[in-house]
Amino acid sequence: MVEAITMAHAWEMQHDPSVVVIGQDVGANGGVFRATVGLQERFGSARVQDTPLAEATIAGMSVGMAAQGLKPVAEIQFMGFMYPALDQIVNHMSRMRHRTRGRLSCPVVIRTPHGGGIHAPEHHSESTETMLCHIPGIRVVCPSSPARAYGLLLASIRDPDPVMFLEPVRLYRAMRQEVVDNGRALPLDACFVLREGTDVTIVTWGAMTLETLRAVAELDKEGVSAEVIDLATLSPIDADTILASVAKTGRLVIVHEAARNVGVGAEIAAIVAEHGLYDLQAPVQRVTGFDTIMPLFRLEQDYIPSVKRIVDAVQLTLID
């Protein structure tokens, strides 16, 4: 995935001179996870700029650049470091189109590593996507494979409005997949059906697709046919795809790493309760992280939803 992200940067920078990359260590060091490696050498320091360790400045620079015709792609080194940037994101970035009555847009992408699973210290393993999803005027995107990272990042850079691009750290080097570097974007605001099934719908996103697909392999052995949906764009939610799947299967399990309370999963459950209640044959189940801070590495795997927890939740929906 990390190489696919670099490829998407390079394609868009090569074909659109208004695209610039900014952030701490994105130039000389190629980013904390090497997602921007080689870009400064290829496109120069004017288009790939190292910034001070100041997230509010990074976000504020992005707003100013976007207002003057550039398309900044900014990296915040970890999601837990994004909080100082929220003033600019909430009060300026998300409101630019509304504030100017459409005269200005704010084509900013903020990339940030997302979630746990790499034994990082505190503030490095946040899954606080709900906080971002609640901000009107921005999109929130979270890819789950190299191909989707490539296509969704291209689409995000080309979008005229701000996009928060959450990159699951566990997936940066967890798998290899052939990605054709053809500049073809994938649609935003759309789910991806990773696998079709008839007995239960499982909705997930980001790194949790790994455990979900492993759980589905276990369910296959029990004769349970699970449909897996990768949410991909967390805000706005593609309700139509989810509702169509639930209408087919009659059951819904939602899996996410973020804390349970007011999670994106709760919004999905509410959508299905409001628009698909009579399709449900069992209560909606949520498999989530816990309502606590992500623990340090000795307990990290106890926090992240396991294959067993997902299988158990599916089996609950199948009880007559």
C-alpha positions as CSV (number, residue, x, y, z in Angstrom):
1,M,0.0,0.0,0.0
2,V,2.7,2.5,0.8
3,E,4.2,2.1,-2.6
4,A,0.8,2.5,-4.2
5,I,0.4,5.8,-2.3
6,T,3.8,7.0,-3.6
7,M,2.8,6.1,-7.2
8,A,-0.5,8.0,-6.9
9,H,1.4,11.1,-5.6
10,A,3.9,10.9,-8.5
11,W,1.2,10.4,-11.2
12,E,-0.8,13.4,-10.1
13,M,2.2,15.6,-9.7
14,Q,3.5,14.7,-13.1
15,H,0.2,15.4,-14.8
16,D,-1.0,18.4,-12.7
17,P,1.6,21.1,-11.8
18,S,-0.7,22.6,-9.2
19,V,-0.3,19.5,-6.9
20,V,2.2,20.1,-4.1
21,V,3.2,17.9,-1.1
22,I,3.9,19.4,2.3
23,G,4.6,18.0,5.8
24,Q,7.2,17.1,8.3
25,D,10.0,15.0,6.8
26,V,8.1,14.4,3.5
27,G,10.9,15.6,1.4
28,A,14.4,14.7,2.5
29,N,13.3,11.6,4.4
30,G,10.4,10.6,2.3
31,G,7.9,10.6,5.1
32,V,7.8,8.6,8.4
33,F,6.5,5.5,6.6
34,R,8.3,6.4,3.3
35,A,5.1,7.2,1.5
36,T,6.6,10.2,-0.3
37,V,10.1,8.7,-0.9
38,G,11.8,10.1,-4.0
39,L,9.2,12.8,-4.7
40,Q,11.4,15.7,-3.8
41,E,14.3,14.4,-5.9
42,R,11.9,14.1,-8.9
43,F,9.8,17.2,-8.5
44,G,12.0,19.6,-6.5
45,S,11.8,21.2,-3.1
46,A,9.4,23.9,-4.3
47,R,6.7,21.2,-4.9
48,V,7.7,18.8,-2.0
49,Q,8.3,20.9,1.0
50,D,9.4,19.9,4.5
51,T,7.6,21.9,7.2
52,P,8.3,22.5,10.9
53,L,6.8,20.1,13.4
54,A,3.6,22.2,13.6
55,E,0.4,20.6,12.5
56,A,-1.7,23.8,12.8
57,T,0.8,25.4,10.4
58,I,0.7,22.5,7.9
59,A,-3.1,22.7,7.8
60,G,-3.1,26.5,7.6
61,M,-0.6,26.5,4.8
62,S,-2.8,24.0,3.0
63,V,-5.8,26.3,3.2
64,G,-3.8,29.3,1.9
65,M,-2.3,27.3,-0.9
66,A,-5.7,25.9,-2.0
67,A,-7.3,29.4,-1.9
68,Q,-4.6,30.5,-4.4
69,G,-5.0,27.8,-6.9
70,L,-2.7,25.0,-5.7
71,K,-3.7,21.4,-4.7
72,P,-1.8,20.7,-1.5
73,V,-1.4,17.1,-0.3
74,A,-0.4,17.4,3.4
75,E,0.9,14.7,5.6
76,I,0.2,14.6,9.4
77,Q,2.7,12.0,10.7
78,F,0.1,10.1,12.9
79,M,-3.6,10.6,13.4
80,G,-3.0,11.3,17.1
81,F,-1.0,14.4,16.0
82,M,-4.0,15.9,14.0
83,Y,-5.6,17.6,16.9
84,P,-3.7,20.9,16.7
85,A,-4.8,21.0,13.0
86,L,-8.5,20.8,13.8
87,D,-8.9,24.6,14.2
88,Q,-7.9,25.0,10.5
89,I,-9.8,21.9,9.3
90,V,-13.1,22.8,11.1
91,N,-13.1,26.6,10.9
92,H,-11.5,27.2,7.5
93,M,-10.9,24.2,5.3
94,S,-14.3,22.7,5.6
95,R,-16.1,26.1,5.3
96,M,-14.3,27.7,2.4
97,R,-16.9,26.9,-0.2
98,H,-19.8,27.9,2.0
99,R,-18.1,31.0,3.3
100,T,-17.3,32.4,-0.2
101,R,-20.7,31.3,-1.6
102,G,-19.0,29.0,-4.0
103,R,-16.4,31.5,-5.3
104,L,-13.6,29.5,-3.7
105,S,-13.2,25.8,-3.1
106,C,-10.5,24.1,-0.9
107,P,-8.9,21.2,-2.8
108,V,-6.8,19.9,0.1
109,V,-5.9,16.3,1.0
110,I,-4.7,15.6,4.5
111,R,-3.1,12.2,4.7
112,T,-2.4,10.5,8.0
113,P,-1.5,7.0,9.3
114,H,-4.6,5.5,11.0
115,G,-5.1,2.9,13.7
116,G,-2.9,0.5,15.7
117,G,-1.2,-2.8,15.3
118,I,2.4,-1.7,14.9
119,H,3.4,-1.5,18.6
120,A,3.7,2.3,18.5
121,P,3.7,4.5,21.6
122,E,0.8,6.6,22.8
123,H,-0.8,9.1,20.3
124,H,0.4,7.0,17.4
125,S,-2.5,4.5,17.1
126,E,-5.6,6.6,17.0
127,S,-8.8,5.6,15.2
128,T,-10.8,8.8,15.8
129,E,-12.4,8.9,12.4
130,T,-15.8,9.7,13.9
131,M,-14.5,13.1,15.0
132,L,-13.7,13.9,11.3
133,C,-16.9,12.4,9.9
134,H,-18.9,14.8,12.0
135,I,-17.4,17.9,10.3
136,P,-19.7,19.1,7.4
137,G,-17.8,20.0,4.3
138,I,-15.1,17.4,4.2
139,R,-14.9,13.8,3.0
140,V,-13.3,11.0,5.0
141,V,-11.7,8.2,3.1
142,C,-9.9,5.0,4.3
143,P,-8.5,2.5,1.8
144,S,-8.1,-1.2,2.5
145,S,-5.8,-2.4,-0.2
146,P,-2.9,-1.1,-2.5
147,A,-5.2,-0.8,-5.5
148,R,-7.9,1.1,-3.6
149,A,-5.2,3.3,-1.9
150,Y,-3.9,4.3,-5.4
151,G,-7.3,4.9,-7.0
152,L,-8.9,6.6,-4.0
153,L,-5.9,8.9,-3.4
154,L,-6.0,10.0,-7.1
155,A,-9.8,10.7,-6.7
156,S,-9.1,12.6,-3.4
157,I,-6.5,14.9,-5.0
158,R,-8.8,15.6,-7.9
159,D,-11.7,16.4,-5.6
160,P,-12.4,20.2,-5.4
161,D,-13.2,19.9,-1.7
162,P,-11.1,18.8,1.3
163,V,-10.5,15.1,1.9
164,M,-9.1,13.4,5.0
165,F,-7.3,10.4,3.8
166,L,-6.7,7.8,6.6
167,E,-4.0,5.2,5.8
168,P,-4.2,2.1,7.9
169,V,-0.7,1.6,9.3
170,R,-1.1,-2.2,9.6
171,L,-1.7,-2.4,5.8
172,Y,1.3,-0.3,4.6
173,R,3.3,-3.4,4.1
174,A,0.9,-6.2,5.0
175,M,0.2,-7.4,1.5
176,R,1.4,-7.1,-2.1
177,Q,-1.0,-6.5,-5.0
178,E,-0.3,-5.6,-8.6
179,V,-1.3,-2.0,-9.2
180,V,-1.4,-0.6,-12.8
181,D,0.0,2.9,-12.7
182,N,-2.5,4.3,-15.2
183,G,-3.9,7.3,-13.4
184,R,-7.3,5.7,-13.1
185,A,-9.2,7.0,-10.1
186,L,-11.8,5.0,-8.1
187,P,-15.1,6.6,-7.2
188,L,-15.5,8.4,-3.9
189,D,-18.7,8.1,-1.8
190,A,-19.0,4.5,-2.9
191,C,-18.7,1.1,-1.1
192,F,-16.8,-1.8,-2.6
193,V,-18.3,-5.3,-2.4
194,L,-15.3,-7.4,-1.7
195,R,-17.2,-10.7,-1.7
196,E,-20.9,-11.6,-2.4
197,G,-22.9,-13.7,0.0
198,T,-26.5,-14.6,1.0
199,D,-26.6,-15.1,4.8
200,V,-25.1,-12.0,6.4
201,T,-23.7,-8.7,5.4
202,I,-20.4,-7.6,7.1
203,V,-19.5,-3.9,6.7
204,T,-15.9,-2.9,7.6
205,W,-13.1,-0.6,6.4
206,G,-9.4,0.0,6.6
207,A,-7.2,-2.5,8.4
208,M,-10.2,-4.5,9.8
209,T,-10.7,-5.9,6.3
210,L,-7.9,-8.4,7.2
211,E,-9.6,-9.9,10.2
212,T,-13.0,-9.7,8.5
213,L,-11.9,-11.7,5.5
214,R,-10.2,-14.2,7.7
215,A,-13.4,-14.6,9.7
216,V,-15.3,-15.1,6.5
217,A,-12.9,-17.9,5.6
218,E,-13.8,-19.6,9.0
219,L,-17.5,-19.0,8.3
220,D,-17.2,-20.7,5.0
221,K,-16.2,-23.9,6.8
222,E,-19.5,-23.7,8.7
223,G,-21.5,-23.2,5.5
224,V,-22.2,-19.5,6.2
225,S,-22.2,-17.3,3.2
226,A,-21.1,-13.8,4.1
227,E,-21.2,-10.7,2.0
228,V,-18.3,-8.3,2.8
229,I,-18.5,-4.6,2.1
230,D,-15.6,-2.2,2.3
231,L,-17.0,1.2,3.3
232,A,-14.0,3.0,1.8
233,T,-15.6,6.5,2.1
234,L,-16.6,6.9,5.7
235,S,-18.3,10.3,5.1
236,P,-20.6,10.5,3.2
237,I,-21.7,6.9,3.6
238,D,-22.9,5.0,0.6
239,A,-26.2,3.9,2.1
240,D,-27.7,2.4,-1.0
241,T,-25.1,-0.4,-1.4
242,I,-25.4,-1.3,2.3
243,L,-29.2,-1.3,2.2
244,A,-29.3,-3.4,-0.9
245,S,-27.0,-6.0,0.7
246,V,-29.1,-6.1,3.9
247,A,-32.2,-6.6,1.9
248,K,-30.6,-9.7,0.3
249,T,-29.1,-11.2,3.5
250,G,-31.4,-10.0,6.3
251,R,-28.5,-9.7,8.7
252,L,-25.8,-7.1,9.4
253,V,-22.5,-7.1,11.3
254,I,-20.4,-4.0,11.4
255,V,-16.7,-4.2,12.2
256,H,-14.4,-1.3,13.1
257,E,-11.2,-0.7,15.1
258,A,-12.4,2.6,16.6
259,A,-14.1,2.8,19.9
260,R,-17.7,1.7,20.0
261,N,-19.3,4.8,21.5
262,V,-20.7,7.0,18.7
263,G,-18.6,5.2,16.1
264,V,-19.2,5.2,12.4
265,G,-20.8,1.8,12.9
266,A,-23.5,3.3,15.0
267,E,-24.4,5.6,12.0
268,I,-24.6,2.6,9.7
269,A,-26.8,0.8,12.1
270,A,-29.1,3.8,12.4
271,I,-29.3,4.1,8.6
272,V,-30.4,0.4,8.4
273,A,-32.8,0.8,11.2
274,E,-34.4,3.8,9.6
275,H,-34.5,2.6,6.0
276,G,-34.2,-1.2,6.2
277,L,-35.7,-2.3,9.4
278,Y,-38.2,-4.7,7.9
279,D,-35.4,-6.4,6.0
280,L,-33.6,-7.4,9.2
281,Q,-34.1,-10.9,10.5
282,A,-31.9,-10.3,13.6
283,P,-30.5,-7.4,15.6
284,V,-27.5,-5.5,14.1
285,Q,-24.3,-6.6,15.7
286,R,-21.2,-4.3,16.1
287,V,-17.7,-5.6,16.7
288,T,-15.5,-2.7,17.7
289,G,-12.6,-1.5,19.7
290,F,-13.3,-0.6,23.3
291,D,-14.2,2.7,24.8
292,T,-10.8,3.4,26.1
293,I,-7.5,4.7,24.9
294,M,-5.6,2.3,22.6
295,P,-3.3,0.4,25.0
296,L,0.4,0.0,24.6
297,F,1.7,-3.0,22.6
298,R,1.4,-5.7,25.3
299,L,-2.4,-5.3,25.2
300,E,-2.8,-3.9,21.7
301,Q,-4.0,-7.1,20.1
302,D,-6.7,-7.5,22.8
303,Y,-8.1,-4.1,21.8
304,I,-8.2,-4.7,18.0
305,P,-11.3,-6.9,17.1
306,S,-10.3,-10.5,16.5
307,V,-11.4,-13.1,14.0
308,K,-13.2,-14.9,16.9
309,R,-15.1,-11.9,17.9
310,I,-16.3,-11.3,14.3
311,V,-17.3,-15.0,13.9
312,D,-19.2,-14.9,17.2
313,A,-21.1,-11.8,16.2
314,V,-22.1,-13.4,12.9
315,Q,-23.3,-16.5,14.7
316,L,-25.4,-14.4,17.0
317,T,-27.3,-13.0,14.0
318,L,-28.0,-16.6,12.8
319,I,-29.6,-17.8,15.9
320,D,-33.3,-18.6,15.2
